Structure formats: structure tokens, C-alpha cells
Amino acid sequence: MTVRAPELIPVAAPWITAREGDLCREAALTAWGPDHYRFNREFEQSFARYLGVTHAVSLPHATAALHLGLAALGVGPGDEVIVPAVTWIASVAPVTYVGAAPVLVDIDPVTWCIDPAAVEAAITPRTRAIIGVDLYGSMCDWPALRAIADRHGLGLIEDAAEALGSSLNGRRAGAFGDVAAFSFHGSKTLATGEGGMVTTDRDDLLARIQALRDHGRPPGDRFFLNTEIAFKYKMSAVQAALGLAQMERIDAMIARKRQIFAWYRDRLGHRRDIRINAEPPGVENSFWMVSVVPDAGCPLDKFALMAALRERNIDSRPFFSLLSEIPAFDSRPEAARFLPPVPRGRLAATKGINLPSGYNMDEEKADLVSRALIEVLDAAAPA
């Protein structure tokens, strides 16, 4: 008998309560005039305390955080920035915004994060920065990346958009780079609809980010005497109020994400024909998305696997593709010059999917999705 959900199980869903509605209403009614930034300021302070960092600045999205981080570090035309070859394009696109060139390197096939050895091998005299992505809640080898960055005098940027609540050796994601970026898209662990945050411990980068995100106005300027042409990257008070309400129960939200993963792990972790999210020693993964990568013997690619689950009323998402193999990079063959002929990240990029991981999940739904996935894989397995 085919396993099929009685109604569509979405791949993601936020956790919104009456508290969010109350604070958003208060912000809409009161966050004007002299009090216009109160909710943003409280959200930023709460976020920085949670991460254990000095500064947090609310923004419209994580892409803005990466753009501002690169610009604040002085990355520009003629420079190169080393990035993982398997990630969402938003992690890499801001490199081009500042006129620099992205350099794609391979990922670790277990953690799905950028490989420090590949980073070291790709450094040239033009290299100015490294962007590591904490993919799907996993954690990069930040001590190794920091050592490389310091040895070569490079900026280090942490794309923690998908890793709020993850930690490495007791230190939370977003506390490792010179700057770090977070996303509050509606699918993320903490959701404000759209929205993001940039964090840093460096006062000089904070001042630069604050000026760049407000059309080149120095912080505190009341005379509109812009000192440069820059950007407009601010979060609304209503979004900040939504995020502030979610921060009040952030520990419970992370615990829920970990519980959802535990349900899947109990049902899928024994399978030798798939790999699920890693949690190496010293890492606590917040498991933004539960991801599965079938082994090389599976005849289904990620799109066929998604289609089979969709026939069973189960939504899913594809694992991010190798950037070097998507149309957006057709005109940038030089970006892939350090990739091996068969990147270690190709298996995940071609066969991996994300299973339903939203806050609407319960054990019964996780069990149904797991049984459906096993049914699909077993049916496709070579005789």
C-alpha cells in the first residue's frame, strides 16, 4: 500500500503566537517619531545577548548583511572571495555587488560546509575574504577557517542564515566571523516574514555598517549630509516586534527543531543508503531543515525524489545545487577553477532533499514522511 498524507504536508511553517500579534500591533500604533526605533533596538540587543556578541543590526534580509559585511571589510573590484560551491546563491551574489569575484571551492561531504583545505588551496594574491556557510544548521570548522584567515590577512564572514541556535564548542553560530549574517525569512527558525541581522564584535565594522546601510549617513546625522553614496538596508518596526516576540521563546523554538530532527533520526538514522544531517563532536545542530542524501547507487536524482514524495502529498525542497552547474554561473567559468572534476559536494547537490521541517510537524507526520521516503527509496533500489 502506498503511504500518502491525507493533506499536503508543507516543507516549512513558522511558529506564530498571540504574543507576536500583540507586539506587532503595538509597533504599528506607537513606533513613530522619537520612539520609532525602540522595537528594533530591543530586538538587536536581545539577539546580541543570545549570541554572545557585542553588536547586532537589524536589516531587511541576510543578503543585505552579507553585502554590508563585504563592503565594510573593504572588499571591492579586483578582489576575490572564497565561497562554498554548494549553497544558496544569496550567499555568493553579494560578492558581485561589491565588484569582486567569487571563487568556488568544495565542501565537506559529511557536514556539507566549506572545506578548509580547499579554501587554503584556492588563496591567491587577489583573495580578500572567506565566506563560510553554516548549511542547514550545520557548523563550519571555524577554528580552521579563522587560522587560515589570520595567516593570510583575510576577512572572515559567517553566513549563519540557516543556523540560529547551532553552536560549536559552546559558542553560538554567528559569533565566529568578523561579521555574520542571519535570515528571518518565513521558512527560517526565527521568522519575521522577511528580515535579517548582521552581527560583529568589532566597533569599526559596526560604524561602517551603520553608515553604509543608511545611504552613507554617519550614525546620528540629522542634517542629511551624506558622506558617500551607499545603500538603504533597514528593517521595519513591525518586523522587529515580530522578531522580538520570537526571541522571548528562542530556546523553546530551538528545542522544537531538535525534536523534529530526533523523530526523523529515529526512523531514518539506521538506513545505510542515506545520509542525514551531521552533528560531529562539539557541535549542537539546530537542524533548521532535516536533509537526506541518498547514496550514489540510488537511481533517483533530487527532482525525481521530490516528485515521488509530492505524489504522496508531501512537500520537499531540493538540496542546493553546485553553483558552477546552474545557469547563473555559465558566464563565470573562472569561478570554478579550483573545483576538482568531480566535487565531493556533487552527491548532495544532485540527490539531496529537505524533508518537511516546519513547526507544524508532529511525530505522526514525521513518521508518515519517513515511511513514504523509505517506500520510494526501496521501490527505486536496483534489484
N, C-alpha and C positions, 0 to 999 in steps of 0.2 A: 504493500500500500504506500502511495506517495505521501510524504509528510508535507502538509500545506497549512499555512496560517489562516485562520478564519477571516482575518482582515490584515491589511498591509502593516507590516512592522517597519517603521521608518529607521533609517540608519542613524539618525541623531535627533535629540529633542532636549530642550533646556529644562531647567527646574525653576519655575517662577511661582512665587507665593504672594499672598496679600501684602506682605511687607514691601516687596518691590513696588507694587501698585501704589501703596501709601506714600512711599518716598518719592516716586516719580511725580505723583500729583502735587506733593509739597514743592518739589523743584519747579514744576511748571508754573505754580502760582507765586512763588517767592524768589526764585533765583534771577533777580533782575537788579539793575543799578549797582550800588555798592556791595550787595550781597551775591552778585552773580556767580562768583567762583567758589562759593562755600562748599558745594557738594563735590566739585572737582578736587578741591584741596583735601577734603576729608577722605575721599576715595584714594587719592595719591598717598596720603600719609598711612592709611590702613594697609595699602598694598606694599609700600616700602617696609613697614614693620614686619609684615608677614614674611617677606623675602629675606629680611635682614640686610637690606641695602640702605644707602644714605638718601637717594633721590629717586622719585618716580614722577613721570609727567604723562598726563592723560592725553590721548591722541585719537584721531578718527579710525585708525586701523594699524595693524602691525607693519604693513608695508611702509607707512609713514615713519614708524620707529626705525626701521632699517635704513630708510633714506636719510633721515636726520642723523643717525649714528655714523653713517659713512661720511656725510658732509661735515659733521662736527670733527671727525678724525682727520679731515683734510684730504680725503681720497678724491681724485679728480682725473681729468683727461690724461691718457698715457699710462695710468696705473693699472695694475692687475689685482684682482681679489679672488682668492681661492675659495671655492664653494663646493658642496657635495653635488655629485652628478644625479642623485636620486632625491628629489624634494619637490615641493610645490614651487611653481615658477616665481611666486611672490618673494621667496627667499633670495632670489637671484636678480630679478628685474631691477631693483633699486641700484645695483651696481652700474647698470647702464644709465640710470637717471643722472648720476654724477659724472658721466662720461668715461668711466673706467671699463675695463674688460673683465668679464667673469671667466675664471679658469676652473673647469670641471674636474673633480678627482673622485676616485672610487670610494665606496662606503664599506663599512664592516658588515659582513653578511649576517652576523648574529644580532648586533644592536641596531643595525640599519642607519647608523650615524657615520659621519665623515671619518675616514681612516687617517690617523695622524701620520703614519708612514707615507701615505700617498700625498699628504699635504707637504711634508718635508721634501719629497722628490719633485714637487711642482714649483718650488720657490725659485724665482728669477730676480734679477736686479730691479725689475719693474713691480714686484709684489709689494703691496702696501698693507693688506689686511687679510684676515681669515674670517669666514663666516661658518660657524658650526650650527647645525640644526638638531635640536632635541626631538627627533622624529617620533610622532605618535606617542609621546610621553617618555620615550627612552632618553638616555643621557649620553652625551658625547664623553670622550675621555678628556675632560677639561684640564687636568694636570698636565697631560702630554701636550695639548694644544697651547696651553699657557707657556710651557717651556720653549716650544718652537717659536711662538710669537716674541717672547722676550729675547731669545737668542738672535733673532733676525730683526728686531726692532719693528715689529708689525702690530697693527691694531687687531684686537680680537673682539669679534661681535658674536653674541649668543642669540640665535633665533630660538627663543623658548615659547613661541606662539602656541605650541601644542603640549606644553609640558608644565603648566601651572600645577604645583603641588608635588612634582617629582623632586628627588634630591639625590645627591652624590656625596657619600661620606658625611652625611648630616647637614650638608649645605644645599639650599634650595635652588632649583633651576631659576636662572635669571640673575644669579649672583656671581657668575664666573667671568663674563666678558667685561671689556672696558665699557661697553654698553650692551643692553639686552632688550629684546623685543617680545611683546606679548600680544595675542589676539583675543578679542572678546566677541568674535563672530557668533551668530546664533547657534552654531554647532559646537562651540567650544565648551570647556569645563565651566568657565565663568562667562556668561553671555550678557552683552548689552545691546544685542541686535547687530550692530557694527561697533567697532571701537578697538582701541589698543592702548598700550602703555610702553614707554621706554624707561629703562632703569639704568642707573650708574652710581658709582661711588665717587666719581671724580667731579669736583666743583667746576673745573674748567670746561668739561664737556656739558655739564648742566647749563651753564651760562650760554654756551654756544647753541645748544639745542633750543633753549627758550627764545633766543633771538631769531634763529632760523625758522621756527615754526610760526612766527607772527610777522611775516613779511619784512624781516630784517629790522625789527624794532627792538632795541635793548630792553631788558626787563625793567618795568617801572616807567617807561617812556609815556608821557601824557600829551606830547606835542606833535606826534606823528612825523617825527623827523627820522625817517628810515635811513639807516646807515648802509644798506645794501639791498639788492633785490633777492628775495628769498621765497618762502613758501607759506601756505595757510594750512596748518595742521592743528586743529583744536577739537576737543570733544565737547558736546553739549552738556548742560547741567542735568538734563533729564537722563541721558545715558549714564552720567557719573552717579546719579542717585540709584539707578538700577544696579550698577556695579557695586556701590557701597552696601546696598542691602544684601547682595550675594556674598560679599566679604564677611558679613556678620556670621555666616554659617559655612565658611570655606572648608573647615575641617570635615564637616559632615558631607559636603559635596565630594571631596576627595575620597572619603571613606566609601561613599556610594559607588564611585567609579571603580575603586579597587574591588568592591564586592561583585560588581557586574563582571569584571575580568575573572574573578575567582570562580563564578558559575561556569564560565566558558572553559577555564583551565581544567576544572574537574571533569569535564566531558570531552575535551579535545587534547589535553596535555599528554595523554598516553599514546597518541597517534604518531607513528614513525614517519608517516607520509606527509606531514605538515609541520611547519614551524610557527609558533605563536610568539607574541611579544616577549622579549628577554627582560630579565631582572638579575643582572650579574651581582656578585658580592659588592656591597657598599652602595648599591643603587636601590632606591624606592621609587617605583614607576607609578605615576598617577593614571596610566592607561586611558588617555583621552579617547583613543579608538582601539578596540580589540581587532588585531590584524592577524591574518593567517596567510602563510605562503606554502602552497603545495610543493612537493619535491619535483625534481626535474623530470621524473617519469610520468607525471600527470599530463595527459594529452590536452587538457583544457587550459586556455590562457585565461587571464583575469576577466575579460569581457564575456567569454563563454560561461565562466563560473557565475558571474553576476546575472547573466540571462537565465541560467538554470534556477538560481535562487528566486529571481523575480517571478518565474512561473509558479513558484510556491508561495507567492505573496510576501516575500522577504526582500527588503531593500538592502543595498550594499553600496560600497564605493570602491573604485579601483585604487590599488596602491599607486603612489606617484610613479610616473614614468621616468626613464632615463631622459634627462633634458636634451642630451645630444641626439635623441631619436624622435623629437617632436618637431613639428613644422616651424615653430618659433625660432629654432636654432639652426635651421637649414643654411642661413646666411652667415653663420658663425662657426665654421668648421674648426677654426683655430682654438676655440674654447675647449675642445675635446682632445687636444694634442697629447695630454698626459694620461688619457684613459687607455687601459690595455684593450686589445682586440675583443676580448670577452670580459667585460667588467664583472666583478663579483656581485655587484648590485643588480645585474640583469635578471636573475631569477626572481627576486622580489618584485622588480619593476614590471615583469611580464606576466607573472602568475598570481601575485598577491592581491588580496582584497581586504577591506574593512567591514566587519560584521556590525549589525545594529548595536550601538553602544550608548544610546541616549538614556536620560534619566527616567524615561518611561519604562525601561526594561525591568522585568522581574525574573525570578528563577524559572518560572514556567515558560516565558518567552525565550530565555537563553537556552533552555533545554530543547525547545522546538527548533530554534535556529541551528543548534548543534546537530540534532538528528537529521535535519534537512541537508546540511552540509556533508555529513558523513554519507548520507544516501547518494548524493550527487557524486562524491569522490569515488565511492565504491562502484557505482554504476559505470564510471568512466575508466576505472583502472584496467590496464591491459590484462588480458586473460593469462 
